[in-house]
Amino acid sequence: MADQHRPRPARAERPGGAPPSEPLQRAAPGPEPAPRSEATPAPREAAPGPRPAPGSRSPRTLARPVSGRSDAVFYGLVLVMAVGLLALAVAIFYELFANARPLIARDGLGFVFRNDWDVEHDTFGASAFIFGTVVSSLIAVVLATPVALGIALYLTEVAPRWLRRPVGSLVELLAAVPSVAFGFWGIFVLKPWMSTTVDPVFIKLLGWTGLFAKPDFGISLFTAGLVLAIMILPIIAALSREVFSVVPRAQREAALALGATRWESIRMAVLPYARSGIIGGVVLGLGRAMGEAMAVVFVIGNVPQITRNLLAPGASITSQIANTFAEVSTTGHQLSALLYLALVLFFITLVVNVAARLLVWRAAAVAGGVR
């Protein structure tokens, strides 16, 4: 009973009158960690992420070069193909040079600048044929490039999706038409239409320039260039369409968001980005036009002359070779002259391709912001 009336000790109060907090429970003592030496590095935690599935290879393993018999065979095959292509070009050049050497030793570069082709007097020159080849090919490129670019832009930017594939297939179908068919079409359909309808209009409107004057027979450098333009149009259109289709859509949307019209977005966002591809397609078309023979033979006239009048007949290197190679004389230098012509065309196409590659590099650098 005495314990019940014993007074309890008073709790010590904190300053301010706040009661003291209850003591925290201490955790059960456990084993102390072993002391870490300075030489022993701390264990590195594993990076979070999904573990590779059993049997799969990690990205680091995939990045390593795998050596094996299949890789050696593949490397050998592609090496043989690349070297074989170069060897083929060198062999063609050697054969042309070896067979044209007699005339090269006699005339040298004078053959390129002379305008005579006289088999009886064994005098030959290539300037008229070079002129006809270059002029007809340039006419073809000038006529075909705007139309091909318009078709490519229509198929990638304007046409509905259900119409793009049929129209694109019809354009590419022109590339499958044989050149002989184009030649017959040119001589039987295009020639009368040019002589009665187109040539008189050009003579009336542009006759004062001297580029379009009589005679207007319908067989001329301009007609040959028009046939070549139809032949190279699917090449330029197909390559340009592929280039336009890979232009990032963000560029078009950015131009439209800034208030540009459809044409302004194409001019400022699409064409600069695809400039190098367009140049490549145009050069491929130019090479096709320079090397075409059968279609040009029918409509160019086969008259070796250098004239300012585009409605006058002319001749090209390929047409001269195709016309006279079957009846070449075994005496004299006619065979060497024809092969010398082929060697000149080989050199012209080489120069054009090198110049085009430089233009493509320059256009790509400008498009990428490198000056």
C-alpha positions, 0 to 999 in steps of 0.5 A: 500500500505504501508503494501505491502512494509513492510519488512518481519522479517528475519527467524532465522537460525540454526548454519551451515545455515540450516533452522529451521524445521516446527513445528510439529502438536500437537495431539488433547488433550484426556482424561488422563489415570487414575493413576495406583495404585501399588496394582492393577496388570497390565492387561495381554494380551491374548496369540496369537493363534486360539481360540477353536471352540465352543463346543470343549474341551481345552487341559487343560480340556482333561488332567484332569481325568474324573470320571464317571461310564464308567471309573469305569467299565473299571477300574474294568474289567482290574483289574479283568483280571489282578488279574484273570491271576495271580490267575490262575497261582497260582491255577495251581501251587497249584494243581500241588503241592498238587497232587505231595506232596506225592512224594515230602514228600518221595523223596524231591529234590532227584526226580530231580537228580535221573535217574530211572523210575521203576513203579514196584518198585515205584522208579522215577526220572526226570533227564533224562526227564529234560535233554531231554527237555533242550537239544531238546529246545536248539537245536531248538533255535540254529537252528531257531534263525539265520533263523528267523532273516535272514527272518526278515531282508530280509522282512524289509531291502532287499525285495521289497515292493510287496514281503514282505506281501506274504512272511511274510504271508507264514512264519506266516502260519507255526504257524497255523499248528497243532503240531500233523501235525508236528509230523506226518510229522516228523515221515513219512518224516523227519525221513527217510531223517535224517537216510539216508542223514543227520545223515551219513554226521554229523557222518562223519564230526563231529563224532570225537566230540562225539555229532554225533555218531551211532546209526542213526535211525532218531529218536533222540534228534536232530530230535526232535530239528529240528521239534521244530525249524520249529515250533518256527521259525514263532514266532521268525521271526514275533516278530523280523520283528516287532522290525526291522520295528520300528527302526528309518530310520534316524539311517540307513541313518546316517550309510549309509551317513558315508560310511557304506555298507548295512550289516554294517548299519544293524549290527551297526544301526539296530541290537543294537536297536532291541536287546531287542526285539530279546531276547524277541522273542527268549525266547518266542520260547524257552518257546514254545519248552519246552512246546510242547508235541505231535510233540516231542512224535513222533520223540524223541524216548521216551527213558529216558537216558542221553547221549552225542550223539545227534543222540540217542533217548531220552525223554522229560517231556512233552513226558513222561506225554503224553505217560503214563498219560492215563495208570497211575497206581492207586497204588504207586506214579506214578501219583504224579511222573507225576505231579511232572514232570509237577511242575518241568517244570513249575519251569523251564519255570518260571526261563527261563522267569525271566532270559529273562526279566533280559536280556531284561532289560539289553539289553534295558539299553545298547541300550539306553546308560545306563551302 
